Amino acid sequence: MSEILGKTDYDFVDRYQADSFREKDLEAALAEKPTVNEEWITFAADGKRTILETIKTPMYGPEGNVTGVLGIGRDITERKKSEDAIREVNRKLNLLSTITRHDILNQITGAAGYLEMIELEDEIPPGTKTEGYLEKVSGAVDTIERQITFTGYYKDLGEQAPDWFNVGSVIERVGGQTHHLKPSGLST
């Protein structure tokens, strides 16, 4: 404790970073509430580079005015590296998924084309096993195409960080759109 008593940010980090810390302190004081920041720092003692999640909380005197800012920092360097690695893996998986989906859809298009050529080229008597088999193959091709297309809707899942949203505003927005709808078969 004695090694930090009476010292300022300028004693631990370079001037640019210390100025940045002071700016964040001022933002917390003006906000009159705790603020959360992510800040890269380089320690003056050994040059180690770390990312900290800092919480800056204004401190108040007896008259209710801000007298200082309490800052608490937590090293989140490893967490950030893990998040970046996960994002990169998700990006690569999405690329692989996109290419694979594209290639499968190309093969499905080819199979559907061959099915059409069989139907056009050969006279297949109605009600035969061959006609039934061709219908089943055609149905399977259509189902596979729908399923592969459906997987495309989820390709970006995991690529973006989750985000908070205001449920009330979503309900209002959706509610505003649905009041124009009416059940089918009803007249006004």
Number of C-alpha atoms within 10 A of each C-alpha: 4 6 6 10 7 7 10 11 15 15 14 16 18 14 12 9 18 17 14 13 21 15 12 21 22 16 18 24 23 11 12 15 12 18 17 15 13 14 18 15 18 16 15 13 9 7 10 9 12 16 18 18 17 21 19 24 21 22 17 14 9 7 7 8 12 15 12 16 20 14 17 12 15 12 15 17 15 11 11 13 11 12 13 12 12 14 16 13 14 18 18 13 15 19 14 13 15 15 12 13 17 15 12 15 18 13 14 18 15 12 15 17 12 12 17 13 11 13 13 10 9 8 9 14 9 9 8 9 11 12 15 12 11 16 13 12 15 16 13 13 19 14 12 15 18 12 11 16 14 11 12 14 9 10 17 13 12 14 16 10 8 8 5 5 8 7 9 9 10 11 11 11 11 11 11 10 10 10 8 7 7 10 6 6 5 6 6 3
